[in-house]
Amino acid sequence: MFTRFRMRRIALIATLLALPMTAQAENPMCDTSGDIVKAAVEARGAGSTSPKAIEEISAEYTGDKARYQAAVQPLVDWVYSLSEDQLGDGVAEAYIAACLAQ
């Protein structure tokens, strides 16, 4: 009896711990906005101006993705507000992690 109770308890805990991971994996907003951040970092690294980056990135979000266009400008503005030492390959990943943590 003790073993059966203990196994149920472990299964319940595992299920509860998996719920946030499932929710995180199913949040396309975080992945898409992370892609926008990554594109903005790349544009800034290539020497593009903020308005040009907004224009080029927005052009990629048409059709089914058009609903994400409103997020392009604030995310690009945020990337361009970062200091040079904050820019790097991990910016988009850090943004996605913060998004998923909410």
NORJOTA-V510736 format. One record per helix or strand. SS is the DSSP state (H for helix, E for strand). FROM is the first residue (numbers start at 1). TO is the last residue. Records with the same first field share a line. If there is no record, write none. Layout:
SS->FROM-TO, FROM-TO
//
This chain:
H->2-25, 28-45, 50-59, 63-81, 84-86, 91-101
//
